[in-house]
Amino acid sequence: MRGAGVWARLAWAAALIGIVALLVATTARGADSFEAWLEGLWPEAQAMGVSRQTFDAAFRGLRPDTSLPDLVLPGREKAPPSGQAEFSRPPGDYLDKAQLARLAAEGRELLVKHRAALARIEAETGVDPASVLAIWGRETAFGKHRLPHDAITALATQAYLGRRKELFRTELLYALRMLEAGVPRARMRASWAGAMGLTQFMPSEFFTHAGDADGDGKTDLFASVPDALGSAARQLAAKGWVRGEPWGFEARIPGSADCALEGPPGAQSLAQWAKLGFTRADGRPWPERLLARPAYLMAPAGAHGPAFLVLENYQVIRRYNTSDLYATFVGNLADRIRGGGDFVMPWKPVGPQRAELVRRIQEGLKAKGYDIEKSDGFIGSNTRRQLGLYQRASRLTVDCWPSEAVMAHIAGAARR
């Protein structure tokens, strides 16, 4: 029996050695595949003006960073679709009252400190000082947040393993152009998605909107506040910023209406919203000069938090970062920097945003004929609108928010 035990242990050891060898070989093949993929970028990089020296130096010894979010890896196909706080944290946590108050206080100091540069930026772009400061505050807490990733590594990983490969492939090529243009690799610290600088520019935007605002003859989005703010303002202007208009107003939804009216499809003039009984949450009248302007209802927590009637500049902020919570944060922070206060209506606890639950609800609504373009696990205004319409048609409480209860109702209705 002792002999049988020895042979069993030897067989187990041989099997273990085989598994380790297989893992090593697989890892080596993965590294070889990544290196081959990087080399395949050379013709495109060369066509964009990147030298072979810059190309080789950028990728020498590079390995994917599989700790990044938003990657498609074996065993992680159903991982949350994004690492962004906008798509994971509860609305009330993301729009944290204390954080907004701290940033607003610092923003008012910066408004004075950079008054001359901000005035020049507004004259050039039409973007007001408070709004461009709010972008800076949200993106890097006025430069206090240190970006954790090497931009080339992050972008190469996302382009090779990410869910949006083509987008990041393009951004990686532009990042190589930045290196070729003389931007030091050491300064190119980035978010997990490759956004860089004080106001989080993607590499392609460096070549379309970045500029010298401090007059020193060079563009520096990493250390020059005027350059970073001026470049962010130019980007907002290019996306359609309307000079002299606010982003929107917190509103009270009358009892005759509900959150299922949310979203761009329901846009109408502020005057029409007023006729429906919508009022400003702070009790002030709607500005006469804006009554003819189109606005739509936006309720980022459904019926569990404040609702807003938002104008074109809200959509412009969303084009800077495609998230309702992000645009609401920036808009409210800008209001606070100007002297405004907290939201009137409270944010009720709704728990974290659960991508898999949202995806299942989207799939269920789409199967029932509701206007869901894609089941991506994100809670956007259209998902809230369609969910609210389903709740209204099913004689449920209309709160426009995904929950296990409404998922069970959708599944039960499907069985019936």
VOKEGU-28086 format. One record per residue (C-alpha): x, y, z; residue number from 0; residue in three letters. Coordinates in steps of 0.02 Angstrom, whole numbers. Example, Ala and Ser with C-alpha at 12.3 -4.5 7.8 and 13.67 -1.06 7.14 Angstrom:
residues 2
{node {615 -225 390} 0 "ALA"}
{node {684 -53 357} 1 "SER"}
***
This chain:
residues 416
{node {0 0 0} 0 "MET"}
{node {145 115 37} 1 "ARG"}
{node {203 88 -143} 2 "GLY"}
{node {32 134 -210} 3 "ALA"}
{node {36 294 -107} 4 "GLY"}
{node {207 341 -176} 5 "VAL"}
{node {148 314 -355} 6 "TRP"}
{node {-9 417 -321} 7 "ALA"}
{node {97 560 -252} 8 "ARG"}
{node {214 549 -402} 9 "LEU"}
{node {66 552 -521} 10 "ALA"}
{node {-8 702 -430} 11 "TRP"}
{node {160 793 -439} 12 "ALA"}
{node {177 755 -624} 13 "ALA"}
{node {1 822 -655} 14 "ALA"}
{node {40 979 -556} 15 "LEU"}
{node {200 1006 -656} 16 "ILE"}
{node {99 985 -815} 17 "GLY"}
{node {-30 1115 -760} 18 "ILE"}
{node {106 1239 -714} 19 "VAL"}
{node {192 1210 -882} 20 "ALA"}
{node {27 1238 -972} 21 "LEU"}
{node {-5 1400 -878} 22 "LEU"}
{node {171 1461 -916} 23 "VAL"}
{node {150 1418 -1100} 24 "ALA"}
{node {-21 1501 -1108} 25 "THR"}
{node {48 1658 -1026} 26 "THR"}
{node {194 1659 -1146} 27 "ALA"}
{node {77 1639 -1295} 28 "ARG"}
{node {-30 1781 -1225} 29 "GLY"}
{node {123 1892 -1210} 30 "ALA"}
{node {179 1845 -1386} 31 "ASP"}
{node {4 1881 -1451} 32 "SER"}
{node {2 2052 -1367} 33 "PHE"}
{node {173 2094 -1437} 34 "GLU"}
{node {116 2042 -1611} 35 "ALA"}
{node {-41 2147 -1593} 36 "TRP"}
{node {63 2298 -1541} 37 "LEU"}
{node {176 2275 -1691} 38 "GLU"}
{node {22 2272 -1800} 39 "GLY"}
{node {-11 2452 -1751} 40 "LEU"}
{node {149 2512 -1835} 41 "TRP"}
{node {79 2552 -2009} 42 "PRO"}
{node {-59 2661 -1934} 43 "GLU"}
{node {60 2745 -1813} 44 "ALA"}
{node {183 2781 -1953} 45 "GLN"}
{node {43 2856 -2059} 46 "ALA"}
{node {3 2973 -1913} 47 "MET"}
{node {182 3036 -1908} 48 "GLY"}
{node {251 2929 -1767} 49 "VAL"}
{node {434 2881 -1787} 50 "SER"}
{node {497 2704 -1766} 51 "ARG"}
{node {604 2761 -1620} 52 "GLN"}
{node {454 2832 -1527} 53 "THR"}
{node {349 2678 -1568} 54 "PHE"}
{node {478 2554 -1505} 55 "ASP"}
{node {516 2654 -1348} 56 "ALA"}
{node {330 2667 -1305} 57 "ALA"}
{node {299 2479 -1313} 58 "PHE"}
{node {465 2408 -1253} 59 "ARG"}
{node {427 2281 -1115} 60 "GLY"}
{node {243 2331 -1109} 61 "LEU"}
{node {119 2207 -1037} 62 "ARG"}
{node {-71 2222 -1020} 63 "PRO"}
{node {-137 2281 -852} 64 "ASP"}
{node {-276 2156 -820} 65 "THR"}
{node {-325 2243 -658} 66 "SER"}
{node {-412 2379 -759} 67 "LEU"}
{node {-603 2381 -768} 68 "PRO"}
{node {-706 2361 -927} 69 "ASP"}
{node {-602 2216 -994} 70 "LEU"}
{node {-664 2054 -1072} 71 "VAL"}
{node {-564 1917 -986} 72 "LEU"}
{node {-596 1730 -964} 73 "PRO"}
{node {-718 1709 -820} 74 "GLY"}
{node {-759 1896 -816} 75 "ARG"}
{node {-877 1909 -964} 76 "GLU"}
{node {-1016 1966 -847} 77 "LYS"}
{node {-912 2089 -749} 78 "ALA"}
{node {-986 2264 -727} 79 "PRO"}
{node {-975 2355 -894} 80 "PRO"}
{node {-882 2505 -826} 81 "SER"}
{node {-766 2557 -686} 82 "GLY"}
{node {-839 2732 -683} 83 "GLN"}
{node {-920 2792 -521} 84 "ALA"}
{node {-1057 2870 -628} 85 "GLU"}
{node {-1118 2695 -671} 86 "PHE"}
{node {-1094 2605 -506} 87 "SER"}
{node {-1123 2719 -356} 88 "ARG"}
{node {-1297 2767 -294} 89 "PRO"}
{node {-1347 2941 -356} 90 "PRO"}
{node {-1352 3015 -182} 91 "GLY"}
{node {-1176 2951 -146} 92 "ASP"}
{node {-1105 3015 -310} 93 "TYR"}
{node {-1186 3185 -281} 94 "LEU"}
{node {-1119 3193 -105} 95 "ASP"}
{node {-1171 3352 -15} 96 "LYS"}
{node {-1010 3370 86} 97 "ALA"}
{node {-897 3342 -65} 98 "GLN"}
{node {-994 3468 -169} 99 "LEU"}
{node {-984 3596 -28} 100 "ALA"}
{node {-794 3573 -10} 101 "ARG"}
{node {-765 3588 -196} 102 "LEU"}
{node {-877 3740 -208} 103 "ALA"}
{node {-782 3831 -70} 104 "ALA"}
{node {-617 3796 -156} 105 "GLU"}
{node {-692 3841 -324} 106 "GLY"}
{node {-742 4014 -261} 107 "ARG"}
{node {-562 4044 -207} 108 "GLU"}
{node {-498 3987 -377} 109 "LEU"}
{node {-625 4100 -461} 110 "LEU"}
{node {-533 4247 -382} 111 "VAL"}
{node {-358 4177 -406} 112 "LYS"}
{node {-381 4145 -593} 113 "HIS"}
{node {-502 4286 -629} 114 "ARG"}
{node {-403 4362 -773} 115 "ALA"}
{node {-374 4196 -862} 116 "ALA"}
{node {-555 4143 -838} 117 "LEU"}
{node {-617 4309 -909} 118 "ALA"}
{node {-510 4283 -1065} 119 "ARG"}
{node {-573 4105 -1082} 120 "ILE"}
{node {-755 4161 -1070} 121 "GLU"}
{node {-728 4299 -1196} 122 "ALA"}
{node {-652 4174 -1319} 123 "GLU"}
{node {-768 4025 -1294} 124 "THR"}
{node {-926 4086 -1209} 125 "GLY"}
{node {-905 3960 -1068} 126 "VAL"}
{node {-928 4046 -899} 127 "ASP"}
{node {-794 4034 -764} 128 "PRO"}
{node {-898 3934 -640} 129 "ALA"}
{node {-938 3798 -767} 130 "SER"}
{node {-759 3772 -824} 131 "VAL"}
{node {-700 3769 -643} 132 "LEU"}
{node {-835 3640 -604} 133 "ALA"}
{node {-764 3527 -741} 134 "ILE"}
{node {-592 3541 -660} 135 "TRP"}
{node {-666 3506 -488} 136 "GLY"}
{node {-759 3351 -544} 137 "ARG"}
{node {-617 3280 -647} 138 "GLU"}
{node {-467 3295 -530} 139 "THR"}
{node {-528 3389 -375} 140 "ALA"}
{node {-435 3544 -439} 141 "PHE"}
{node {-277 3444 -470} 142 "GLY"}
{node {-271 3355 -302} 143 "LYS"}
{node {-319 3185 -374} 144 "HIS"}
{node {-164 3098 -438} 145 "ARG"}
{node {-202 2993 -590} 146 "LEU"}
{node {-143 2814 -558} 147 "PRO"}
{node {-103 2739 -728} 148 "HIS"}
{node {25 2755 -866} 149 "ASP"}
{node {-78 2815 -1015} 150 "ALA"}
{node {7 2703 -1144} 151 "ILE"}
{node {-18 2546 -1037} 152 "THR"}
{node {-200 2588 -999} 153 "ALA"}
{node {-244 2627 -1179} 154 "LEU"}
{node {-151 2476 -1250} 155 "ALA"}
{node {-239 2362 -1126} 156 "THR"}
{node {-410 2433 -1167} 157 "GLN"}
{node {-376 2423 -1354} 158 "ALA"}
{node {-320 2241 -1339} 159 "TYR"}
{node {-438 2172 -1206} 160 "LEU"}
{node {-573 2303 -1178} 161 "GLY"}
{node {-756 2308 -1225} 162 "ARG"}
{node {-728 2458 -1340} 163 "ARG"}
{node {-573 2405 -1434} 164 "LYS"}
{node {-588 2517 -1586} 165 "GLU"}
{node {-614 2674 -1484} 166 "LEU"}
{node {-460 2641 -1378} 167 "PHE"}
{node {-356 2586 -1527} 168 "ARG"}
{node {-382 2760 -1601} 169 "THR"}
{node {-342 2844 -1435} 170 "GLU"}
{node {-183 2740 -1416} 171 "LEU"}
{node {-123 2800 -1586} 172 "LEU"}
{node {-155 2980 -1535} 173 "TYR"}
{node {-60 2949 -1372} 174 "ALA"}
{node {89 2895 -1477} 175 "LEU"}
{node {71 3058 -1573} 176 "ARG"}
{node {79 3150 -1407} 177 "MET"}
{node {244 3064 -1370} 178 "LEU"}
{node {307 3109 -1543} 179 "GLU"}
{node {255 3290 -1513} 180 "ALA"}
{node {368 3295 -1361} 181 "GLY"}
{node {248 3264 -1216} 182 "VAL"}
{node {353 3169 -1087} 183 "PRO"}
{node {293 2992 -1049} 184 "ARG"}
{node {315 3026 -863} 185 "ALA"}
{node {184 3164 -869} 186 "ARG"}
{node {57 3056 -960} 187 "MET"}
{node {-26 2988 -804} 188 "ARG"}
{node {-205 2938 -838} 189 "ALA"}
{node {-369 2866 -780} 190 "SER"}
{node {-406 2683 -820} 191 "TRP"}
{node {-479 2745 -985} 192 "ALA"}
{node {-326 2847 -1034} 193 "GLY"}
{node {-392 3022 -995} 194 "ALA"}
{node {-251 3141 -945} 195 "MET"}
{node {-216 3312 -871} 196 "GLY"}
{node {-304 3427 -749} 197 "LEU"}
{node {-468 3417 -845} 198 "THR"}
{node {-451 3238 -909} 199 "GLN"}
{node {-422 3250 -1096} 200 "PHE"}
{node {-422 3098 -1208} 201 "MET"}
{node {-270 3096 -1325} 202 "PRO"}
{node {-373 3134 -1482} 203 "SER"}
{node {-442 3289 -1397} 204 "GLU"}
{node {-266 3350 -1365} 205 "PHE"}
{node {-250 3378 -1551} 206 "PHE"}
{node {-422 3455 -1578} 207 "THR"}
{node {-456 3567 -1427} 208 "HIS"}
{node {-296 3591 -1326} 209 "ALA"}
{node {-211 3759 -1336} 210 "GLY"}
{node {-95 3885 -1255} 211 "ASP"}
{node {-196 4000 -1142} 212 "ALA"}
{node {-58 4066 -1029} 213 "ASP"}
{node {45 4138 -1173} 214 "GLY"}
{node {206 4043 -1142} 215 "ASP"}
{node {210 3970 -1318} 216 "GLY"}
{node {169 3789 -1272} 217 "LYS"}
{node {17 3686 -1224} 218 "THR"}
{node {26 3606 -1052} 219 "ASP"}
{node {-131 3518 -991} 220 "LEU"}
{node {-38 3443 -843} 221 "PHE"}
{node {28 3593 -746} 222 "ALA"}
{node {-40 3751 -826} 223 "SER"}
{node {-211 3795 -755} 224 "VAL"}
{node {-251 3922 -893} 225 "PRO"}
{node {-203 3797 -1029} 226 "ASP"}
{node {-307 3658 -952} 227 "ALA"}
{node {-460 3767 -920} 228 "LEU"}
{node {-450 3853 -1088} 229 "GLY"}
{node {-436 3686 -1176} 230 "SER"}
{node {-586 3615 -1080} 231 "ALA"}
{node {-687 3770 -1124} 232 "ALA"}
{node {-642 3753 -1308} 233 "ARG"}
{node {-701 3574 -1303} 234 "GLN"}
{node {-867 3626 -1224} 235 "LEU"}
{node {-887 3764 -1353} 236 "ALA"}
{node {-855 3641 -1494} 237 "ALA"}
{node {-990 3527 -1423} 238 "LYS"}
{node {-1119 3666 -1432} 239 "GLY"}
{node {-1107 3773 -1275} 240 "TRP"}
{node {-1238 3912 -1272} 241 "VAL"}
{node {-1163 4073 -1205} 242 "ARG"}
{node {-1255 4149 -1057} 243 "GLY"}
{node {-1374 4004 -1023} 244 "GLU"}
{node {-1383 3893 -868} 245 "PRO"}
{node {-1376 3704 -875} 246 "TRP"}
{node {-1549 3681 -800} 247 "GLY"}
{node {-1657 3699 -645} 248 "PHE"}
{node {-1712 3585 -505} 249 "GLU"}
{node {-1900 3565 -529} 250 "ALA"}
{node {-2052 3497 -438} 251 "ARG"}
{node {-2155 3369 -533} 252 "ILE"}
{node {-2341 3404 -508} 253 "PRO"}
{node {-2460 3267 -450} 254 "GLY"}
{node {-2534 3256 -624} 255 "SER"}
{node {-2367 3200 -697} 256 "ALA"}
{node {-2228 3075 -658} 257 "ASP"}
{node {-2048 3030 -697} 258 "CYS"}
{node {-2099 2929 -851} 259 "ALA"}
{node {-2098 3096 -943} 260 "LEU"}
{node {-1909 3096 -929} 261 "GLU"}
{node {-1785 3108 -1071} 262 "GLY"}
{node {-1749 3201 -1232} 263 "PRO"}
{node {-1900 3126 -1324} 264 "PRO"}
{node {-2011 3226 -1207} 265 "GLY"}
{node {-1924 3393 -1235} 266 "ALA"}
{node {-2034 3547 -1246} 267 "GLN"}
{node {-2018 3731 -1202} 268 "SER"}
{node {-2002 3787 -1022} 269 "LEU"}
{node {-2166 3881 -1048} 270 "ALA"}
{node {-2253 3717 -1092} 271 "GLN"}
{node {-2180 3632 -938} 272 "TRP"}
{node {-2245 3776 -834} 273 "ALA"}
{node {-2419 3753 -907} 274 "LYS"}
{node {-2414 3571 -853} 275 "LEU"}
{node {-2385 3630 -674} 276 "GLY"}
{node {-2197 3608 -660} 277 "PHE"}
{node {-2119 3737 -544} 278 "THR"}
{node {-1943 3777 -487} 279 "ARG"}
{node {-1897 3683 -329} 280 "ALA"}
{node {-1832 3843 -248} 281 "ASP"}
{node {-1998 3932 -278} 282 "GLY"}
{node {-1927 4064 -394} 283 "ARG"}
{node {-2012 4102 -561} 284 "PRO"}
{node {-1949 4032 -726} 285 "TRP"}
{node {-1837 4161 -811} 286 "PRO"}
{node {-1937 4253 -944} 287 "GLU"}
{node {-1792 4252 -1066} 288 "ARG"}
{node {-1785 4062 -1064} 289 "LEU"}
{node {-1970 4018 -1076} 290 "LEU"}
{node {-1959 3980 -1262} 291 "ALA"}
{node {-1803 3871 -1242} 292 "ARG"}
{node {-1824 3681 -1258} 293 "PRO"}
{node {-1797 3579 -1101} 294 "ALA"}
{node {-1823 3399 -1049} 295 "TYR"}
{node {-1857 3315 -883} 296 "LEU"}
{node {-1710 3225 -803} 297 "MET"}
{node {-1725 3124 -642} 298 "ALA"}
{node {-1561 3029 -611} 299 "PRO"}
{node {-1634 2933 -463} 300 "ALA"}
{node {-1808 2915 -535} 301 "GLY"}
{node {-1937 2965 -405} 302 "ALA"}
{node {-1808 2939 -266} 303 "HIS"}
{node {-1719 3106 -283} 304 "GLY"}
{node {-1723 3279 -361} 305 "PRO"}
{node {-1789 3306 -536} 306 "ALA"}
{node {-1728 3437 -659} 307 "PHE"}
{node {-1781 3527 -816} 308 "LEU"}
{node {-1620 3535 -916} 309 "VAL"}
{node {-1568 3646 -1061} 310 "LEU"}
{node {-1442 3628 -1202} 311 "GLU"}
{node {-1289 3659 -1093} 312 "ASN"}
{node {-1333 3506 -989} 313 "TYR"}
{node {-1322 3402 -1147} 314 "GLN"}
{node {-1156 3486 -1190} 315 "VAL"}
{node {-1085 3432 -1022} 316 "ILE"}
{node {-1146 3255 -1058} 317 "ARG"}
{node {-1050 3260 -1222} 318 "ARG"}
{node {-894 3295 -1118} 319 "TYR"}
{node {-933 3142 -1011} 320 "ASN"}
{node {-1086 3039 -1058} 321 "THR"}
{node {-1171 3023 -889} 322 "SER"}
{node {-1323 3104 -812} 323 "ASP"}
{node {-1243 3101 -640} 324 "LEU"}
{node {-1083 3181 -705} 325 "TYR"}
{node {-1178 3322 -791} 326 "ALA"}
{node {-1286 3351 -637} 327 "THR"}
{node {-1131 3356 -526} 328 "PHE"}
{node {-1044 3483 -638} 329 "VAL"}
{node {-1200 3589 -658} 330 "GLY"}
{node {-1237 3594 -472} 331 "ASN"}
{node {-1055 3627 -428} 332 "LEU"}
{node {-1054 3774 -549} 333 "ALA"}
{node {-1212 3841 -466} 334 "ASP"}
{node {-1131 3825 -295} 335 "ARG"}
{node {-973 3914 -353} 336 "ILE"}
{node {-1086 4058 -407} 337 "ARG"}
{node {-1161 4061 -233} 338 "GLY"}
{node {-1303 3936 -248} 339 "GLY"}
{node {-1341 3799 -122} 340 "GLY"}
{node {-1388 3617 -102} 341 "ASP"}
{node {-1524 3522 -192} 342 "PHE"}
{node {-1697 3559 -121} 343 "VAL"}
{node {-1764 3381 -132} 344 "MET"}
{node {-1666 3246 -38} 345 "PRO"}
{node {-1581 3095 -118} 346 "TRP"}
{node {-1662 2939 -49} 347 "LYS"}
{node {-1557 2780 -26} 348 "PRO"}
{node {-1579 2664 -175} 349 "VAL"}
{node {-1423 2557 -158} 350 "GLY"}
{node {-1283 2536 -286} 351 "PRO"}
{node {-1320 2528 -472} 352 "GLN"}
{node {-1322 2343 -515} 353 "ARG"}
{node {-1272 2316 -695} 354 "ALA"}
{node {-1337 2138 -710} 355 "GLU"}
{node {-1508 2184 -639} 356 "LEU"}
{node {-1521 2334 -755} 357 "VAL"}
{node {-1472 2226 -903} 358 "ARG"}
{node {-1606 2097 -863} 359 "ARG"}
{node {-1738 2234 -846} 360 "ILE"}
{node {-1684 2310 -1011} 361 "GLN"}
{node {-1697 2142 -1097} 362 "GLU"}
{node {-1868 2111 -1020} 363 "GLY"}
{node {-1934 2282 -1074} 364 "LEU"}
{node {-1865 2260 -1249} 365 "LYS"}
{node {-1949 2090 -1264} 366 "ALA"}
{node {-2113 2176 -1222} 367 "LYS"}
{node {-2092 2303 -1360} 368 "GLY"}
{node {-2024 2449 -1259} 369 "TYR"}
{node {-1899 2564 -1343} 370 "ASP"}
{node {-1737 2493 -1274} 371 "ILE"}
{node {-1599 2510 -1404} 372 "GLU"}
{node {-1470 2404 -1312} 373 "LYS"}
{node {-1458 2306 -1150} 374 "SER"}
{node {-1296 2378 -1083} 375 "ASP"}
{node {-1326 2377 -895} 376 "GLY"}
{node {-1320 2568 -883} 377 "PHE"}
{node {-1461 2667 -800} 378 "ILE"}
{node {-1489 2809 -922} 379 "GLY"}
{node {-1635 2925 -950} 380 "SER"}
{node {-1711 2813 -1084} 381 "ASN"}
{node {-1705 2658 -972} 382 "THR"}
{node {-1788 2757 -832} 383 "ARG"}
{node {-1918 2825 -953} 384 "ARG"}
{node {-1963 2655 -1026} 385 "GLN"}
{node {-1968 2576 -853} 386 "LEU"}
{node {-2084 2715 -795} 387 "GLY"}
{node {-2197 2688 -946} 388 "LEU"}
{node {-2203 2502 -906} 389 "TYR"}
{node {-2247 2538 -724} 390 "GLN"}
{node {-2382 2661 -779} 391 "ARG"}
{node {-2458 2536 -902} 392 "ALA"}
{node {-2451 2397 -771} 393 "SER"}
{node {-2534 2508 -638} 394 "ARG"}
{node {-2379 2496 -528} 395 "LEU"}
{node {-2305 2636 -425} 396 "THR"}
{node {-2210 2740 -551} 397 "VAL"}
{node {-2035 2769 -482} 398 "ASP"}
{node {-1932 2740 -642} 399 "CYS"}
{node {-1799 2645 -546} 400 "TRP"}
{node {-1739 2465 -574} 401 "PRO"}
{node {-1775 2345 -432} 402 "SER"}
{node {-1794 2159 -403} 403 "GLU"}
{node {-1980 2187 -376} 404 "ALA"}
{node {-2008 2265 -547} 405 "VAL"}
{node {-1896 2131 -626} 406 "MET"}
{node {-2006 1997 -547} 407 "ALA"}
{node {-2161 2083 -614} 408 "HIS"}
{node {-2087 2091 -790} 409 "ILE"}
{node {-2038 1907 -781} 410 "ALA"}
{node {-2209 1858 -712} 411 "GLY"}
{node {-2298 1954 -849} 412 "ALA"}
{node {-2191 1866 -978} 413 "ALA"}
{node {-2241 1694 -908} 414 "ARG"}
{node {-2424 1743 -909} 415 "ARG"}
***
